[in-house]
């Protein structure tokens, strides 16, 4: 699974892009606490 595949699935599951700081993409979900960091090569 590539980071693009994971990013696509995260968005379909309701996670929203929070910020992109360099290469890692940070996702937030309005219904769940916390964040998820997806490394992007």
HTML snippet that shows the backbone in 3Dmol.js (N, CA, C, O; Angstrom):
<script src="https://3Dmol.org/build/3Dmol-min.js"></script>
<div id="view" style="width:600px;height:400px;position:relative"></div>
<script>
const pdb = `
ATOM      1  N   UNK A   1       0.851  -1.165   0.000  1.00  0.00           N
ATOM      2  CA  UNK A   1       0.000   0.000   0.000  1.00  0.00           C
ATOM      3  C   UNK A   1       0.907   1.240   0.000  1.00  0.00           C
ATOM      4  O   UNK A   1       1.832   1.352   0.804  1.00  0.00           O
ATOM      5  N   UNK A   2       0.623   2.139  -0.896  1.00  0.00           N
ATOM      6  CA  UNK A   2       1.390   3.378  -0.972  1.00  0.00           C
ATOM      7  C   UNK A   2       0.749   4.439  -0.091  1.00  0.00           C
ATOM      8  O   UNK A   2      -0.383   4.281   0.366  1.00  0.00           O
ATOM      9  N   UNK A   3       1.473   5.508   0.138  1.00  0.00           N
ATOM     10  CA  UNK A   3       0.911   6.584   0.952  1.00  0.00           C
ATOM     11  C   UNK A   3      -0.274   7.238   0.247  1.00  0.00           C
ATOM     12  O   UNK A   3      -1.191   7.715   0.915  1.00  0.00           O
ATOM     13  N   UNK A   4      -0.277   7.272  -1.083  1.00  0.00           N
ATOM     14  CA  UNK A   4      -1.416   7.821  -1.824  1.00  0.00           C
ATOM     15  C   UNK A   4      -2.667   6.965  -1.605  1.00  0.00           C
ATOM     16  O   UNK A   4      -3.766   7.498  -1.453  1.00  0.00           O
ATOM     17  N   UNK A   5      -2.499   5.643  -1.591  1.00  0.00           N
ATOM     18  CA  UNK A   5      -3.624   4.744  -1.322  1.00  0.00           C
ATOM     19  C   UNK A   5      -4.173   4.965   0.090  1.00  0.00           C
ATOM     20  O   UNK A   5      -5.386   5.024   0.291  1.00  0.00           O
ATOM     21  N   UNK A   6      -3.269   5.086   1.060  1.00  0.00           N
ATOM     22  CA  UNK A   6      -3.685   5.289   2.437  1.00  0.00           C
ATOM     23  C   UNK A   6      -4.386   6.636   2.605  1.00  0.00           C
ATOM     24  O   UNK A   6      -5.390   6.731   3.310  1.00  0.00           O
ATOM     25  N   UNK A   7      -3.860   7.673   1.963  1.00  0.00           N
ATOM     26  CA  UNK A   7      -4.480   8.996   2.019  1.00  0.00           C
ATOM     27  C   UNK A   7      -5.883   8.957   1.436  1.00  0.00           C
ATOM     28  O   UNK A   7      -6.798   9.556   2.001  1.00  0.00           O
ATOM     29  N   UNK A   8      -6.071   8.273   0.330  1.00  0.00           N
ATOM     30  CA  UNK A   8      -7.383   8.151  -0.305  1.00  0.00           C
ATOM     31  C   UNK A   8      -8.362   7.441   0.623  1.00  0.00           C
ATOM     32  O   UNK A   8      -9.504   7.877   0.768  1.00  0.00           O
ATOM     33  N   UNK A   9      -7.927   6.354   1.252  1.00  0.00           N
ATOM     34  CA  UNK A   9      -8.804   5.614   2.150  1.00  0.00           C
ATOM     35  C   UNK A   9      -9.139   6.414   3.411  1.00  0.00           C
ATOM     36  O   UNK A   9     -10.250   6.322   3.932  1.00  0.00           O
ATOM     37  N   UNK A  10      -8.177   7.195   3.896  1.00  0.00           N
ATOM     38  CA  UNK A  10      -8.431   8.033   5.075  1.00  0.00           C
ATOM     39  C   UNK A  10      -9.523   9.053   4.766  1.00  0.00           C
ATOM     40  O   UNK A  10     -10.423   9.262   5.580  1.00  0.00           O
ATOM     41  N   UNK A  11      -9.452   9.690   3.595  1.00  0.00           N
ATOM     42  CA  UNK A  11     -10.460  10.683   3.220  1.00  0.00           C
ATOM     43  C   UNK A  11     -11.830  10.043   3.043  1.00  0.00           C
ATOM     44  O   UNK A  11     -12.842  10.640   3.412  1.00  0.00           O
ATOM     45  N   UNK A  12     -11.877   8.842   2.486  1.00  0.00           N
ATOM     46  CA  UNK A  12     -13.151   8.152   2.310  1.00  0.00           C
ATOM     47  C   UNK A  12     -13.758   7.756   3.655  1.00  0.00           C
ATOM     48  O   UNK A  12     -14.978   7.646   3.775  1.00  0.00           O
ATOM     49  N   UNK A  13     -12.913   7.543   4.668  1.00  0.00           N
ATOM     50  CA  UNK A  13     -13.380   7.156   5.995  1.00  0.00           C
ATOM     51  C   UNK A  13     -13.761   8.362   6.856  1.00  0.00           C
ATOM     52  O   UNK A  13     -14.142   8.200   8.015  1.00  0.00           O
ATOM     53  N   UNK A  14     -13.659   9.573   6.293  1.00  0.00           N
ATOM     54  CA  UNK A  14     -14.092  10.755   7.033  1.00  0.00           C
ATOM     55  C   UNK A  14     -12.979  11.574   7.644  1.00  0.00           C
ATOM     56  O   UNK A  14     -13.255  12.578   8.301  1.00  0.00           O
ATOM     57  N   UNK A  15     -11.717  11.180   7.453  1.00  0.00           N
ATOM     58  CA  UNK A  15     -10.601  11.947   7.984  1.00  0.00           C
ATOM     59  C   UNK A  15     -10.309  13.119   7.057  1.00  0.00           C
ATOM     60  O   UNK A  15     -10.316  12.973   5.835  1.00  0.00           O
ATOM     61  N   UNK A  16     -10.050  14.286   7.652  1.00  0.00           N
ATOM     62  CA  UNK A  16      -9.802  15.503   6.890  1.00  0.00           C
ATOM     63  C   UNK A  16      -8.336  15.891   7.013  1.00  0.00           C
ATOM     64  O   UNK A  16      -7.735  15.725   8.074  1.00  0.00           O
ATOM     65  N   UNK A  17      -7.757  16.408   5.928  1.00  0.00           N
ATOM     66  CA  UNK A  17      -6.364  16.849   6.030  1.00  0.00           C
ATOM     67  C   UNK A  17      -6.259  18.017   7.004  1.00  0.00           C
ATOM     68  O   UNK A  17      -6.941  19.031   6.851  1.00  0.00           O
ATOM     69  N   UNK A  18      -5.406  17.864   7.998  1.00  0.00           N
ATOM     70  CA  UNK A  18      -5.219  18.910   8.988  1.00  0.00           C
ATOM     71  C   UNK A  18      -4.136  19.874   8.558  1.00  0.00           C
ATOM     72  O   UNK A  18      -4.347  21.085   8.500  1.00  0.00           O
ATOM     73  N   UNK A  19      -2.977  19.324   8.257  1.00  0.00           N
ATOM     74  CA  UNK A  19      -1.874  20.154   7.798  1.00  0.00           C
ATOM     75  C   UNK A  19      -0.852  19.272   7.103  1.00  0.00           C
ATOM     76  O   UNK A  19      -0.817  18.057   7.297  1.00  0.00           O
ATOM     77  N   UNK A  20      -0.030  19.904   6.298  1.00  0.00           N
ATOM     78  CA  UNK A  20       1.080  19.225   5.645  1.00  0.00           C
ATOM     79  C   UNK A  20       2.327  20.003   6.025  1.00  0.00           C
ATOM     80  O   UNK A  20       2.525  21.135   5.585  1.00  0.00           O
ATOM     81  N   UNK A  21       3.159  19.387   6.842  1.00  0.00           N
ATOM     82  CA  UNK A  21       4.375  20.034   7.305  1.00  0.00           C
ATOM     83  C   UNK A  21       5.561  19.288   6.705  1.00  0.00           C
ATOM     84  O   UNK A  21       6.045  18.314   7.281  1.00  0.00           O
ATOM     85  N   UNK A  22       6.026  19.748   5.547  1.00  0.00           N
ATOM     86  CA  UNK A  22       7.072  19.007   4.852  1.00  0.00           C
ATOM     87  C   UNK A  22       6.462  17.804   4.161  1.00  0.00           C
ATOM     88  O   UNK A  22       5.516  17.948   3.387  1.00  0.00           O
ATOM     89  N   UNK A  23       6.992  16.620   4.429  1.00  0.00           N
ATOM     90  CA  UNK A  23       6.472  15.441   3.742  1.00  0.00           C
ATOM     91  C   UNK A  23       5.354  14.715   4.488  1.00  0.00           C
ATOM     92  O   UNK A  23       4.494  14.146   3.816  1.00  0.00           O
ATOM     93  N   UNK A  24       5.294  14.687   5.837  1.00  0.00           N
ATOM     94  CA  UNK A  24       4.187  13.958   6.466  1.00  0.00           C
ATOM     95  C   UNK A  24       2.860  14.709   6.351  1.00  0.00           C
ATOM     96  O   UNK A  24       2.813  15.933   6.477  1.00  0.00           O
ATOM     97  N   UNK A  25       1.799  13.968   6.113  1.00  0.00           N
ATOM     98  CA  UNK A  25       0.452  14.533   6.048  1.00  0.00           C
ATOM     99  C   UNK A  25      -0.256  14.199   7.351  1.00  0.00           C
ATOM    100  O   UNK A  25      -0.240  13.051   7.795  1.00  0.00           O
ATOM    101  N   UNK A  26      -0.877  15.197   7.961  1.00  0.00           N
ATOM    102  CA  UNK A  26      -1.564  15.028   9.240  1.00  0.00           C
ATOM    103  C   UNK A  26      -3.066  15.102   8.994  1.00  0.00           C
ATOM    104  O   UNK A  26      -3.554  16.045   8.370  1.00  0.00           O
ATOM    105  N   UNK A  27      -3.800  14.101   9.489  1.00  0.00           N
ATOM    106  CA  UNK A  27      -5.244  14.031   9.301  1.00  0.00           C
ATOM    107  C   UNK A  27      -5.948  14.138  10.638  1.00  0.00           C
ATOM    108  O   UNK A  27      -5.459  13.641  11.652  1.00  0.00           O
ATOM    109  N   UNK A  28      -7.134  14.809  10.632  1.00  0.00           N
ATOM    110  CA  UNK A  28      -7.991  14.930  11.808  1.00  0.00           C
ATOM    111  C   UNK A  28      -9.368  14.405  11.437  1.00  0.00           C
ATOM    112  O   UNK A  28      -9.793  14.485  10.285  1.00  0.00           O
ATOM    113  N   UNK A  29     -10.055  13.867  12.434  1.00  0.00           N
ATOM    114  CA  UNK A  29     -11.427  13.421  12.232  1.00  0.00           C
ATOM    115  C   UNK A  29     -12.299  14.184  13.211  1.00  0.00           C
ATOM    116  O   UNK A  29     -12.036  14.158  14.414  1.00  0.00           O
ATOM    117  N   UNK A  30     -13.347  14.872  12.721  1.00  0.00           N
ATOM    118  CA  UNK A  30     -14.186  15.652  13.628  1.00  0.00           C
ATOM    119  C   UNK A  30     -14.934  14.803  14.651  1.00  0.00           C
ATOM    120  O   UNK A  30     -15.388  15.332  15.665  1.00  0.00           O
ATOM    121  N   UNK A  31     -15.071  13.514  14.413  1.00  0.00           N
ATOM    122  CA  UNK A  31     -15.821  12.646  15.325  1.00  0.00           C
ATOM    123  C   UNK A  31     -14.925  11.855  16.272  1.00  0.00           C
ATOM    124  O   UNK A  31     -15.428  11.202  17.187  1.00  0.00           O
ATOM    125  N   UNK A  32     -13.604  11.901  16.071  1.00  0.00           N
ATOM    126  CA  UNK A  32     -12.685  11.121  16.902  1.00  0.00           C
ATOM    127  C   UNK A  32     -11.580  12.035  17.429  1.00  0.00           C
ATOM    128  O   UNK A  32     -11.177  12.983  16.755  1.00  0.00           O
ATOM    129  N   UNK A  33     -11.096  11.748  18.626  1.00  0.00           N
ATOM    130  CA  UNK A  33     -10.011  12.572  19.159  1.00  0.00           C
ATOM    131  C   UNK A  33      -8.665  12.191  18.529  1.00  0.00           C
ATOM    132  O   UNK A  33      -8.480  11.068  18.059  1.00  0.00           O
ATOM    133  N   UNK A  34      -7.753  13.129  18.531  1.00  0.00           N
ATOM    134  CA  UNK A  34      -6.402  12.856  18.081  1.00  0.00           C
ATOM    135  C   UNK A  34      -6.191  13.099  16.601  1.00  0.00           C
ATOM    136  O   UNK A  34      -7.082  13.552  15.884  1.00  0.00           O
ATOM    137  N   UNK A  35      -4.972  12.782  16.167  1.00  0.00           N
ATOM    138  CA  UNK A  35      -4.569  12.951  14.770  1.00  0.00           C
ATOM    139  C   UNK A  35      -3.897  11.669  14.292  1.00  0.00           C
ATOM    140  O   UNK A  35      -3.497  10.823  15.092  1.00  0.00           O
ATOM    141  N   UNK A  36      -3.781  11.544  12.973  1.00  0.00           N
ATOM    142  CA  UNK A  36      -3.059  10.437  12.355  1.00  0.00           C
ATOM    143  C   UNK A  36      -2.051  11.039  11.399  1.00  0.00           C
ATOM    144  O   UNK A  36      -2.408  11.879  10.573  1.00  0.00           O
ATOM    145  N   UNK A  37      -0.791  10.623  11.498  1.00  0.00           N
ATOM    146  CA  UNK A  37       0.267  11.131  10.637  1.00  0.00           C
ATOM    147  C   UNK A  37       0.597  10.064   9.615  1.00  0.00           C
ATOM    148  O   UNK A  37       0.914   8.928   9.968  1.00  0.00           O
ATOM    149  N   UNK A  38       0.520  10.440   8.325  1.00  0.00           N
ATOM    150  CA  UNK A  38       0.838   9.524   7.233  1.00  0.00           C
ATOM    151  C   UNK A  38       2.130  10.000   6.583  1.00  0.00           C
ATOM    152  O   UNK A  38       2.162  11.094   6.020  1.00  0.00           O
ATOM    153  N   UNK A  39       3.198   9.203   6.648  1.00  0.00           N
ATOM    154  CA  UNK A  39       4.439   9.608   5.999  1.00  0.00           C
ATOM    155  C   UNK A  39       4.252   9.577   4.476  1.00  0.00           C
ATOM    156  O   UNK A  39       3.625   8.667   3.933  1.00  0.00           O
ATOM    157  N   UNK A  40       4.797  10.568   3.816  1.00  0.00           N
ATOM    158  CA  UNK A  40       4.680  10.647   2.354  1.00  0.00           C
ATOM    159  C   UNK A  40       6.089  10.767   1.781  1.00  0.00           C
ATOM    160  O   UNK A  40       6.789  11.744   2.050  1.00  0.00           O
ATOM    161  N   UNK A  41       6.504   9.784   0.995  1.00  0.00           N
ATOM    162  CA  UNK A  41       7.884   9.825   0.478  1.00  0.00           C
ATOM    163  C   UNK A  41       8.151  10.916  -0.517  1.00  0.00           C
ATOM    164  O   UNK A  41       9.272  11.040  -1.012  1.00  0.00           O
TER     165      UNK A  41
END
`;
const viewer = $3Dmol.createViewer("view");
viewer.addModel(pdb, "pdb");
viewer.setStyle({}, {cartoon: {color: "spectrum"}});
viewer.zoomTo();
viewer.render();
</script>
